[in-house]
Amino acid sequence: RCPKINGVVERFNRSIQEEFIDFNLEYLEDPKLFSSKLANYLLFYNCTRIHKSLGNITPMAYLVQKGVMSEKSVTYT
């Protein structure tokens, strides 16, 4: 319903496919192990990996900088 967001979602899906799934296909047969590895990757993606579109900071740092999240909630993650 919101075409502006569609491009962002598609880029996220592409990043997950190219950076995680393509390199971890052997884990697809074990859903629990795959989910665990995907969760770890998503923590890396949101908390450690810098994003050019956000000014070379992590998504979590961006949210703290904009005041959407507090520093305290980031340490909880």
Gaussian input, Z-matrix of N, CA and C with variables (Angstrom, degrees):
# hf/3-21g

backbone

0 1
 N
 C     1     B1
 C     2     B2     1     A1
 N     3     B3     2     A2     1     D1
 C     4     B4     3     A3     2     D2
 C     5     B5     4     A4     3     D3
 N     6     B6     5     A5     4     D4
 C     7     B7     6     A6     5     D5
 C     8     B8     7     A7     6     D6
 N     9     B9     8     A8     7     D7
 C    10    B10     9     A9     8     D8
 C    11    B11    10    A10     9     D9
 N    12    B12    11    A11    10    D10
 C    13    B13    12    A12    11    D11
 C    14    B14    13    A13    12    D12
 N    15    B15    14    A14    13    D13
 C    16    B16    15    A15    14    D14
 C    17    B17    16    A16    15    D15
 N    18    B18    17    A17    16    D16
 C    19    B19    18    A18    17    D17
 C    20    B20    19    A19    18    D18
 N    21    B21    20    A20    19    D19
 C    22    B22    21    A21    20    D20
 C    23    B23    22    A22    21    D21
 N    24    B24    23    A23    22    D22
 C    25    B25    24    A24    23    D23
 C    26    B26    25    A25    24    D24
 N    27    B27    26    A26    25    D25
 C    28    B28    27    A27    26    D26
 C    29    B29    28    A28    27    D27
 N    30    B30    29    A29    28    D28
 C    31    B31    30    A30    29    D29
 C    32    B32    31    A31    30    D30
 N    33    B33    32    A32    31    D31
 C    34    B34    33    A33    32    D32
 C    35    B35    34    A34    33    D33
 N    36    B36    35    A35    34    D34
 C    37    B37    36    A36    35    D35
 C    38    B38    37    A37    36    D36
 N    39    B39    38    A38    37    D37
 C    40    B40    39    A39    38    D38
 C    41    B41    40    A40    39    D39
 N    42    B42    41    A41    40    D40
 C    43    B43    42    A42    41    D41
 C    44    B44    43    A43    42    D42
 N    45    B45    44    A44    43    D43
 C    46    B46    45    A45    44    D44
 C    47    B47    46    A46    45    D45
 N    48    B48    47    A47    46    D46
 C    49    B49    48    A48    47    D47
 C    50    B50    49    A49    48    D48
 N    51    B51    50    A50    49    D49
 C    52    B52    51    A51    50    D50
 C    53    B53    52    A52    51    D51
 N    54    B54    53    A53    52    D52
 C    55    B55    54    A54    53    D53
 C    56    B56    55    A55    54    D54
 N    57    B57    56    A56    55    D55
 C    58    B58    57    A57    56    D56
 C    59    B59    58    A58    57    D57
 N    60    B60    59    A59    58    D58
 C    61    B61    60    A60    59    D59
 C    62    B62    61    A61    60    D60
 N    63    B63    62    A62    61    D61
 C    64    B64    63    A63    62    D62
 C    65    B65    64    A64    63    D63
 N    66    B66    65    A65    64    D64
 C    67    B67    66    A66    65    D65
 C    68    B68    67    A67    66    D66
 N    69    B69    68    A68    67    D67
 C    70    B70    69    A69    68    D68
 C    71    B71    70    A70    69    D69
 N    72    B72    71    A71    70    D70
 C    73    B73    72    A72    71    D71
 C    74    B74    73    A73    72    D72
 N    75    B75    74    A74    73    D73
 C    76    B76    75    A75    74    D74
 C    77    B77    76    A76    75    D75
 N    78    B78    77    A77    76    D76
 C    79    B79    78    A78    77    D77
 C    80    B80    79    A79    78    D78
 N    81    B81    80    A80    79    D79
 C    82    B82    81    A81    80    D80
 C    83    B83    82    A82    81    D81
 N    84    B84    83    A83    82    D82
 C    85    B85    84    A84    83    D83
 C    86    B86    85    A85    84    D84
 N    87    B87    86    A86    85    D85
 C    88    B88    87    A87    86    D86
 C    89    B89    88    A88    87    D87
 N    90    B90    89    A89    88    D88
 C    91    B91    90    A90    89    D89
 C    92    B92    91    A91    90    D90
 N    93    B93    92    A92    91    D91
 C    94    B94    93    A93    92    D92
 C    95    B95    94    A94    93    D93
 N    96    B96    95    A95    94    D94
 C    97    B97    96    A96    95    D95
 C    98    B98    97    A97    96    D96
 N    99    B99    98    A98    97    D97
 C   100   B100    99    A99    98    D98
 C   101   B101   100   A100    99    D99
 N   102   B102   101   A101   100   D100
 C   103   B103   102   A102   101   D101
 C   104   B104   103   A103   102   D102
 N   105   B105   104   A104   103   D103
 C   106   B106   105   A105   104   D104
 C   107   B107   106   A106   105   D105
 N   108   B108   107   A107   106   D106
 C   109   B109   108   A108   107   D107
 C   110   B110   109   A109   108   D108
 N   111   B111   110   A110   109   D109
 C   112   B112   111   A111   110   D110
 C   113   B113   112   A112   111   D111
 N   114   B114   113   A113   112   D112
 C   115   B115   114   A114   113   D113
 C   116   B116   115   A115   114   D114
 N   117   B117   116   A116   115   D115
 C   118   B118   117   A117   116   D116
 C   119   B119   118   A118   117   D117
 N   120   B120   119   A119   118   D118
 C   121   B121   120   A120   119   D119
 C   122   B122   121   A121   120   D120
 N   123   B123   122   A122   121   D121
 C   124   B124   123   A123   122   D122
 C   125   B125   124   A124   123   D123
 N   126   B126   125   A125   124   D124
 C   127   B127   126   A126   125   D125
 C   128   B128   127   A127   126   D126
 N   129   B129   128   A128   127   D127
 C   130   B130   129   A129   128   D128
 C   131   B131   130   A130   129   D129
 N   132   B132   131   A131   130   D130
 C   133   B133   132   A132   131   D131
 C   134   B134   133   A133   132   D132
 N   135   B135   134   A134   133   D133
 C   136   B136   135   A135   134   D134
 C   137   B137   136   A136   135   D135
 N   138   B138   137   A137   136   D136
 C   139   B139   138   A138   137   D137
 C   140   B140   139   A139   138   D138
 N   141   B141   140   A140   139   D139
 C   142   B142   141   A141   140   D140
 C   143   B143   142   A142   141   D141
 N   144   B144   143   A143   142   D142
 C   145   B145   144   A144   143   D143
 C   146   B146   145   A145   144   D144
 N   147   B147   146   A146   145   D145
 C   148   B148   147   A147   146   D146
 C   149   B149   148   A148   147   D147
 N   150   B150   149   A149   148   D148
 C   151   B151   150   A150   149   D149
 C   152   B152   151   A151   150   D150
 N   153   B153   152   A152   151   D151
 C   154   B154   153   A153   152   D152
 C   155   B155   154   A154   153   D153
 N   156   B156   155   A155   154   D154
 C   157   B157   156   A156   155   D155
 C   158   B158   157   A157   156   D156
 N   159   B159   158   A158   157   D157
 C   160   B160   159   A159   158   D158
 C   161   B161   160   A160   159   D159
 N   162   B162   161   A161   160   D160
 C   163   B163   162   A162   161   D161
 C   164   B164   163   A163   162   D162
 N   165   B165   164   A164   163   D163
 C   166   B166   165   A165   164   D164
 C   167   B167   166   A166   165   D165
 N   168   B168   167   A167   166   D166
 C   169   B169   168   A168   167   D167
 C   170   B170   169   A169   168   D168
 N   171   B171   170   A170   169   D169
 C   172   B172   171   A171   170   D170
 C   173   B173   172   A172   171   D171
 N   174   B174   173   A173   172   D172
 C   175   B175   174   A174   173   D173
 C   176   B176   175   A175   174   D174
 N   177   B177   176   A176   175   D175
 C   178   B178   177   A177   176   D176
 C   179   B179   178   A178   177   D177
 N   180   B180   179   A179   178   D178
 C   181   B181   180   A180   179   D179
 C   182   B182   181   A181   180   D180
 N   183   B183   182   A182   181   D181
 C   184   B184   183   A183   182   D182
 C   185   B185   184   A184   183   D183
 N   186   B186   185   A185   184   D184
 C   187   B187   186   A186   185   D185
 C   188   B188   187   A187   186   D186
 N   189   B189   188   A188   187   D187
 C   190   B190   189   A189   188   D188
 C   191   B191   190   A190   189   D189
 N   192   B192   191   A191   190   D190
 C   193   B193   192   A192   191   D191
 C   194   B194   193   A193   192   D192
 N   195   B195   194   A194   193   D193
 C   196   B196   195   A195   194   D194
 C   197   B197   196   A196   195   D195
 N   198   B198   197   A197   196   D196
 C   199   B199   198   A198   197   D197
 C   200   B200   199   A199   198   D198
 N   201   B201   200   A200   199   D199
 C   202   B202   201   A201   200   D200
 C   203   B203   202   A202   201   D201
 N   204   B204   203   A203   202   D202
 C   205   B205   204   A204   203   D203
 C   206   B206   205   A205   204   D204
 N   207   B207   206   A206   205   D205
 C   208   B208   207   A207   206   D206
 C   209   B209   208   A208   207   D207
 N   210   B210   209   A209   208   D208
 C   211   B211   210   A210   209   D209
 C   212   B212   211   A211   210   D210
 N   213   B213   212   A212   211   D211
 C   214   B214   213   A213   212   D212
 C   215   B215   214   A214   213   D213
 N   216   B216   215   A215   214   D214
 C   217   B217   216   A216   215   D215
 C   218   B218   217   A217   216   D216
 N   219   B219   218   A218   217   D217
 C   220   B220   219   A219   218   D218
 C   221   B221   220   A220   219   D219
 N   222   B222   221   A221   220   D220
 C   223   B223   222   A222   221   D221
 C   224   B224   223   A223   222   D222
 N   225   B225   224   A224   223   D223
 C   226   B226   225   A225   224   D224
 C   227   B227   226   A226   225   D225
 N   228   B228   227   A227   226   D226
 C   229   B229   228   A228   227   D227
 C   230   B230   229   A229   228   D228

   B1=1.4426
   B2=1.5198
   B3=1.3140
   B4=1.4525
   B5=1.5319
   B6=1.3261
   B7=1.4696
   B8=1.5199
   B9=1.3331
   B10=1.4621
   B11=1.5240
   B12=1.3206
   B13=1.4569
   B14=1.5259
   B15=1.3157
   B16=1.4570
   B17=1.5253
   B18=1.3204
   B19=1.4560
   B20=1.5174
   B21=1.3153
   B22=1.4677
   B23=1.5251
   B24=1.3213
   B25=1.4631
   B26=1.5221
   B27=1.3195
   B28=1.4602
   B29=1.5217
   B30=1.3193
   B31=1.4698
   B32=1.5213
   B33=1.3233
   B34=1.4608
   B35=1.5241
   B36=1.3270
   B37=1.4703
   B38=1.5246
   B39=1.3280
   B40=1.4612
   B41=1.5272
   B42=1.3233
   B43=1.4672
   B44=1.5265
   B45=1.3153
   B46=1.4643
   B47=1.5265
   B48=1.3292
   B49=1.4645
   B50=1.5228
   B51=1.3365
   B52=1.4626
   B53=1.5289
   B54=1.3180
   B55=1.4599
   B56=1.5211
   B57=1.3269
   B58=1.4651
   B59=1.5195
   B60=1.3018
   B61=1.4659
   B62=1.5203
   B63=1.3382
   B64=1.4628
   B65=1.5249
   B66=1.3216
   B67=1.4597
   B68=1.5274
   B69=1.3260
   B70=1.4659
   B71=1.5221
   B72=1.2974
   B73=1.4639
   B74=1.5264
   B75=1.3280
   B76=1.4670
   B77=1.5296
   B78=1.3241
   B79=1.4687
   B80=1.5348
   B81=1.3091
   B82=1.4640
   B83=1.5269
   B84=1.3221
   B85=1.4632
   B86=1.5317
   B87=1.3176
   B88=1.4700
   B89=1.5358
   B90=1.3387
   B91=1.4688
   B92=1.5271
   B93=1.3261
   B94=1.4691
   B95=1.5232
   B96=1.3157
   B97=1.4570
   B98=1.5309
   B99=1.3407
   B100=1.4618
   B101=1.5299
   B102=1.3116
   B103=1.4684
   B104=1.5197
   B105=1.3092
   B106=1.4624
   B107=1.5273
   B108=1.3139
   B109=1.4661
   B110=1.5237
   B111=1.3305
   B112=1.4606
   B113=1.5281
   B114=1.3116
   B115=1.4725
   B116=1.5238
   B117=1.3212
   B118=1.4691
   B119=1.5224
   B120=1.3316
   B121=1.4612
   B122=1.5350
   B123=1.3205
   B124=1.4577
   B125=1.5249
   B126=1.3224
   B127=1.4661
   B128=1.5207
   B129=1.3323
   B130=1.4629
   B131=1.5271
   B132=1.3412
   B133=1.4627
   B134=1.5275
   B135=1.3033
   B136=1.4631
   B137=1.5270
   B138=1.3245
   B139=1.4599
   B140=1.5214
   B141=1.3167
   B142=1.4719
   B143=1.5260
   B144=1.3247
   B145=1.4620
   B146=1.5301
   B147=1.3409
   B148=1.4610
   B149=1.5309
   B150=1.3204
   B151=1.4576
   B152=1.5249
   B153=1.3216
   B154=1.4637
   B155=1.5237
   B156=1.3257
   B157=1.4700
   B158=1.5273
   B159=1.3254
   B160=1.4629
   B161=1.5221
   B162=1.3289
   B163=1.4647
   B164=1.5157
   B165=1.3306
   B166=1.4644
   B167=1.5278
   B168=1.3318
   B169=1.4568
   B170=1.5267
   B171=1.3118
   B172=1.4644
   B173=1.5328
   B174=1.3263
   B175=1.4687
   B176=1.5242
   B177=1.3285
   B178=1.4677
   B179=1.5266
   B180=1.3296
   B181=1.4671
   B182=1.5239
   B183=1.3274
   B184=1.4629
   B185=1.5285
   B186=1.3248
   B187=1.4621
   B188=1.5289
   B189=1.3254
   B190=1.4718
   B191=1.5198
   B192=1.3315
   B193=1.4671
   B194=1.5261
   B195=1.3234
   B196=1.4626
   B197=1.5218
   B198=1.3149
   B199=1.4540
   B200=1.5128
   B201=1.3183
   B202=1.4633
   B203=1.5282
   B204=1.3300
   B205=1.4620
   B206=1.5187
   B207=1.3158
   B208=1.4652
   B209=1.5191
   B210=1.3014
   B211=1.4733
   B212=1.5258
   B213=1.3112
   B214=1.4624
   B215=1.5301
   B216=1.3271
   B217=1.4625
   B218=1.5175
   B219=1.3274
   B220=1.4672
   B221=1.5228
   B222=1.3128
   B223=1.4619
   B224=1.5165
   B225=1.3351
   B226=1.4498
   B227=1.5217
   B228=1.3351
   B229=1.4626
   B230=1.4949
   A1=112.18
   A2=118.24
   A3=120.76
   A4=109.18
   A5=117.94
   A6=120.24
   A7=114.16
   A8=118.15
   A9=119.98
   A10=111.26
   A11=116.59
   A12=121.09
   A13=111.05
   A14=117.93
   A15=121.51
   A16=112.12
   A17=118.53
   A18=121.80
   A19=112.15
   A20=116.70
   A21=121.38
   A22=110.11
   A23=116.27
   A24=120.97
   A25=110.10
   A26=117.26
   A27=120.94
   A28=111.14
   A29=118.12
   A30=121.12
   A31=110.28
   A32=117.48
   A33=120.99
   A34=109.93
   A35=116.99
   A36=121.02
   A37=110.94
   A38=117.22
   A39=121.10
   A40=110.62
   A41=116.80
   A42=120.16
   A43=110.94
   A44=117.29
   A45=121.43
   A46=110.02
   A47=116.15
   A48=120.44
   A49=111.56
   A50=116.64
   A51=120.98
   A52=113.15
   A53=117.93
   A54=120.49
   A55=114.17
   A56=117.59
   A57=118.24
   A58=112.99
   A59=118.03
   A60=121.22
   A61=111.83
   A62=117.79
   A63=120.35
   A64=112.63
   A65=118.28
   A66=121.75
   A67=113.27
   A68=117.61
   A69=121.07
   A70=112.33
   A71=117.55
   A72=121.35
   A73=112.87
   A74=117.26
   A75=120.34
   A76=112.23
   A77=117.45
   A78=120.78
   A79=112.87
   A80=117.86
   A81=120.61
   A82=112.72
   A83=117.60
   A84=120.86
   A85=112.42
   A86=116.94
   A87=121.57
   A88=108.27
   A89=117.56
   A90=120.78
   A91=114.50
   A92=118.61
   A93=120.36
   A94=110.87
   A95=116.95
   A96=120.61
   A97=110.48
   A98=116.45
   A99=120.56
   A100=110.29
   A101=117.28
   A102=121.56
   A103=111.40
   A104=116.01
   A105=120.40
   A106=110.88
   A107=116.74
   A108=120.78
   A109=110.72
   A110=117.58
   A111=121.10
   A112=110.66
   A113=117.19
   A114=120.55
   A115=110.68
   A116=116.73
   A117=120.12
   A118=111.00
   A119=116.74
   A120=119.70
   A121=110.64
   A122=117.43
   A123=120.46
   A124=111.64
   A125=117.39
   A126=120.03
   A127=110.36
   A128=116.55
   A129=120.64
   A130=110.16
   A131=116.85
   A132=122.71
   A133=111.60
   A134=117.24
   A135=121.34
   A136=114.73
   A137=117.73
   A138=119.96
   A139=115.28
   A140=117.87
   A141=120.75
   A142=112.67
   A143=117.02
   A144=121.70
   A145=110.49
   A146=115.99
   A147=118.71
   A148=109.49
   A149=115.97
   A150=122.46
   A151=108.43
   A152=115.83
   A153=120.47
   A154=111.83
   A155=115.89
   A156=120.05
   A157=112.53
   A158=117.27
   A159=121.44
   A160=112.03
   A161=116.76
   A162=119.91
   A163=112.69
   A164=116.30
   A165=123.21
   A166=113.71
   A167=115.49
   A168=120.92
   A169=107.96
   A170=115.86
   A171=120.08
   A172=109.67
   A173=117.39
   A174=119.18
   A175=113.20
   A176=117.48
   A177=119.82
   A178=110.79
   A179=116.88
   A180=120.36
   A181=110.22
   A182=116.34
   A183=121.04
   A184=110.61
   A185=116.88
   A186=120.96
   A187=111.64
   A188=116.40
   A189=120.09
   A190=109.43
   A191=116.23
   A192=121.32
   A193=111.72
   A194=117.51
   A195=121.68
   A196=113.00
   A197=117.54
   A198=120.99
   A199=114.55
   A200=117.86
   A201=121.70
   A202=110.29
   A203=116.01
   A204=121.40
   A205=108.34
   A206=115.01
   A207=118.64
   A208=109.20
   A209=115.90
   A210=121.63
   A211=110.08
   A212=117.22
   A213=121.84
   A214=111.05
   A215=117.99
   A216=120.38
   A217=111.30
   A218=117.32
   A219=120.41
   A220=109.78
   A221=118.29
   A222=120.32
   A223=111.18
   A224=118.75
   A225=122.35
   A226=111.18
   A227=117.03
   A228=121.68
   A229=109.30
   D1=-17.00
   D2=-178.72
   D3=-123.59
   D4=96.81
   D5=-174.33
   D6=-62.79
   D7=-23.36
   D8=179.13
   D9=-67.47
   D10=-34.29
   D11=-178.29
   D12=-80.98
   D13=-26.04
   D14=-176.30
   D15=-55.36
   D16=-42.57
   D17=179.42
   D18=-63.18
   D19=-36.84
   D20=178.84
   D21=-67.54
   D22=-43.12
   D23=179.30
   D24=-65.03
   D25=-43.69
   D26=179.02
   D27=-62.47
   D28=-38.76
   D29=178.96
   D30=-67.29
   D31=-39.62
   D32=176.95
   D33=-62.15
   D34=-46.74
   D35=178.98
   D36=-59.29
   D37=-41.10
   D38=179.07
   D39=-64.76
   D40=-41.96
   D41=178.79
   D42=-61.55
   D43=-45.08
   D44=179.18
   D45=-61.34
   D46=-44.04
   D47=-179.73
   D48=-62.84
   D49=-50.10
   D50=-174.12
   D51=-75.64
   D52=-35.14
   D53=-174.10
   D54=-95.05
   D55=-21.01
   D56=-178.13
   D57=-122.53
   D58=-60.46
   D59=-171.51
   D60=-61.66
   D61=-45.84
   D62=-178.51
   D63=-59.65
   D64=-26.82
   D65=-178.85
   D66=-97.45
   D67=-2.35
   D68=-176.98
   D69=-130.87
   D70=33.30
   D71=-177.89
   D72=-62.45
   D73=-29.11
   D74=-177.76
   D75=-66.39
   D76=-18.84
   D77=-179.09
   D78=-88.89
   D79=-5.00
   D80=-178.12
   D81=-64.41
   D82=-24.29
   D83=-179.54
   D84=-76.01
   D85=-17.16
   D86=178.22
   D87=-117.80
   D88=92.68
   D89=-174.33
   D90=-56.62
   D91=-37.13
   D92=-179.49
   D93=-66.61
   D94=-44.63
   D95=179.49
   D96=-66.48
   D97=-42.09
   D98=178.69
   D99=-61.20
   D100=-44.85
   D101=179.80
   D102=-62.29
   D103=-40.76
   D104=178.87
   D105=-63.68
   D106=-45.72
   D107=179.32
   D108=-66.30
   D109=-37.83
   D110=178.12
   D111=-65.72
   D112=-40.81
   D113=177.47
   D114=-60.92
   D115=-42.58
   D116=177.45
   D117=-63.62
   D118=-40.05
   D119=178.70
   D120=-65.34
   D121=-40.90
   D122=-179.83
   D123=-65.46
   D124=-34.36
   D125=173.30
   D126=-63.57
   D127=-43.04
   D128=176.52
   D129=-62.03
   D130=-45.91
   D131=-177.02
   D132=-60.22
   D133=-39.71
   D134=-175.63
   D135=-92.97
   D136=-23.26
   D137=-173.83
   D138=-112.92
   D139=-21.52
   D140=-174.55
   D141=-120.45
   D142=-43.62
   D143=-175.26
   D144=-71.17
   D145=128.03
   D146=177.76
   D147=-81.21
   D148=152.40
   D149=-178.59
   D150=-124.17
   D151=124.73
   D152=179.88
   D153=-58.28
   D154=-41.01
   D155=-176.35
   D156=-64.45
   D157=-17.32
   D158=179.27
   D159=-103.00
   D160=13.70
   D161=179.58
   D162=81.52
   D163=34.52
   D164=178.59
   D165=61.01
   D166=40.24
   D167=171.27
   D168=-128.88
   D169=168.03
   D170=179.99
   D171=-78.79
   D172=157.63
   D173=176.41
   D174=-58.02
   D175=-38.15
   D176=179.14
   D177=-65.52
   D178=-42.21
   D179=178.62
   D180=-64.18
   D181=-36.66
   D182=178.38
   D183=-63.03
   D184=-44.58
   D185=-180.00
   D186=-64.90
   D187=-38.21
   D188=176.89
   D189=-66.38
   D190=-44.12
   D191=-179.19
   D192=-61.13
   D193=-37.83
   D194=-179.73
   D195=-82.78
   D196=-6.22
   D197=178.16
   D198=84.14
   D199=10.55
   D200=179.65
   D201=-76.38
   D202=-34.14
   D203=178.48
   D204=-127.15
   D205=154.74
   D206=176.37
   D207=-94.60
   D208=160.29
   D209=176.88
   D210=-59.86
   D211=-33.18
   D212=-179.82
   D213=-64.27
   D214=-42.15
   D215=-179.55
   D216=-68.84
   D217=-27.60
   D218=178.80
   D219=-68.37
   D220=-40.94
   D221=-179.98
   D222=-68.76
   D223=-24.75
   D224=176.63
   D225=-68.35
   D226=-33.67
   D227=-178.95
   D228=-64.51

